[in-house]
Amino acid sequence: MNLLSVLKTIQIIICILIIVLVLVQSKTAGLSSSLKSSFSMYRSLRGVEKVIFVVTVVLGVLLVVNSLSIVILS
């Protein structure tokens, strides 16, 4: 396998991971959550929520870098 096909495979894996992480984050974003949030105060991310958020951001940056490297090598 050449480098380009490895980068494309990594691209697909990163995309799937981002999709899963975004879906995990939005589980609490339903209708009942929006009604509850109107009565509650703002709270910061803690624990697992913060880790998932940071990992999502890092994977987003890796996705952009990987995309640029695929374009450069093509």
C-alpha positions as CSV (number, residue, x, y, z in Angstrom):
1,M,0.0,0.0,0.0
2,N,1.2,3.4,-0.8
3,L,1.0,6.5,1.4
4,L,-2.0,8.0,-0.3
5,S,-4.2,4.9,0.3
6,V,-3.1,4.8,3.9
7,L,-4.0,8.5,4.3
8,K,-7.4,7.9,2.7
9,T,-8.1,5.0,5.1
10,I,-7.1,7.2,8.0
11,Q,-9.5,9.8,6.7
12,I,-12.4,7.4,6.8
13,I,-11.5,6.3,10.3
14,I,-11.3,9.8,11.6
15,C,-14.7,10.7,9.9
16,I,-16.4,7.7,11.5
17,L,-14.9,8.6,15.0
18,I,-16.1,12.2,14.7
19,I,-19.6,11.1,13.7
20,V,-19.8,8.8,16.7
21,L,-18.4,11.4,19.1
22,V,-20.9,14.1,17.9
23,L,-23.8,11.7,18.2
24,V,-22.7,10.8,21.8
25,Q,-22.5,14.5,22.6
26,S,-25.9,15.3,21.2
27,K,-27.7,12.5,23.2
28,T,-28.7,15.0,25.8
29,A,-29.8,17.6,23.3
30,G,-33.3,16.4,22.9
31,L,-36.6,18.3,23.5
32,S,-36.8,17.5,27.2
33,S,-33.2,18.7,27.6
34,S,-34.0,22.0,25.9
35,L,-36.9,22.5,28.2
36,K,-34.8,21.7,31.2
37,S,-32.0,24.0,30.1
38,S,-34.3,27.0,30.0
39,F,-34.7,26.7,33.7
40,S,-31.2,25.8,34.7
41,M,-28.0,27.8,34.9
42,Y,-25.0,27.5,32.6
43,R,-22.6,24.7,33.6
44,S,-19.2,23.9,32.3
45,L,-18.1,20.6,30.8
46,R,-16.6,18.2,33.4
47,G,-15.2,14.7,33.4
48,V,-16.2,12.5,30.5
49,E,-18.0,15.3,28.7
50,K,-14.9,17.4,28.6
51,V,-12.8,14.5,27.4
52,I,-15.2,13.8,24.5
53,F,-15.3,17.5,23.6
54,V,-11.5,17.7,23.5
55,V,-11.1,14.5,21.5
56,T,-13.7,15.8,19.0
57,V,-11.8,19.0,18.5
58,V,-8.4,17.2,18.1
59,L,-10.0,14.8,15.6
60,G,-11.4,17.7,13.7
61,V,-7.9,19.3,13.5
62,L,-6.4,15.9,12.4
63,L,-9.1,15.6,9.7
64,V,-8.1,19.0,8.3
65,V,-4.4,18.2,8.4
66,N,-5.0,14.8,6.8
67,S,-7.2,16.3,4.1
68,L,-4.6,18.8,3.2
69,S,-1.9,16.2,3.0
70,I,-4.1,14.1,0.7
71,V,-4.6,17.1,-1.6
72,I,-0.8,17.8,-1.6
73,L,0.1,14.2,-2.4
74,S,-2.5,13.8,-5.1
